[in-house]
Amino acid sequence: MQDTEPDTFVLQTWPEKFSDMLKEIGIESEAKEIGTDDLEKGDYYSRIFAHTARMITNRGCLDVKNSNIDAIQIIQKG
């Protein structure tokens, strides 16, 4: 390791990473555990159209505070 690199690494989930990024620009949010929000239980894309992805991975959810947006779901396509 280089001298400029930290000795310890903090493991974070995707919602925790996005919450930290939002905090840097002044948006208050809270990372939720994967699979605990009702937002995550529905279908992500319609199966009617040919160009929609078949394989979708749920990466978690964020609750946004003091905003018109209630929640953000993080999904991975592919």
Helices and strands as residue ranges (DSSP letters): H 14-24, E 29-32, G 38-41, E 56-64, E 71-77
